[in-house]
């Protein structure tokens, strides 16, 4: 994923995940047993029909999708996709995994019944653009399902997140104080489910693309 149409920040992310795919997969597994417990199950329960997972990473959501879904996963990083392919093979799953930029999804309008993005908008350089793309490729009446860590509603935790960002943003492109609710609505989606957990530091959203006459 190179070329003049790819931003400097996106190229930095590509280099980062190329170096740290394996270690990230291990780190996120630990978080899923604590801060993010139940997250993958929540996603799988809401994904139906033709499903696109944006920034599929190492494929940690794969075991939780229901039988019968038709699943495509895209990710910027070939190293991450290699992990996802290995996981899909171990699970015996038939998944179409391909390179793709969340900010320019390589699919026609209204291609999917469900679009999923888990723990990725925190590091996608332009999350508003990525959400607009997700809204574009989901069918009217379809769902966009998002889970991410966001700025906490606790002032003390927020202060810690802000301080940590002084290192995580320049080193990893990782934002800890973003929140995507307004960007979801700006993309033309209607929020139908929303909850914040862990002192507001984890947010789950299911939104739909309106059906127009």
Order of alpha helices (4+ residues) and beta strands (2+ residues): alpha-alpha-beta-beta-alpha-beta-beta-alpha-beta-alpha-alpha-beta-beta
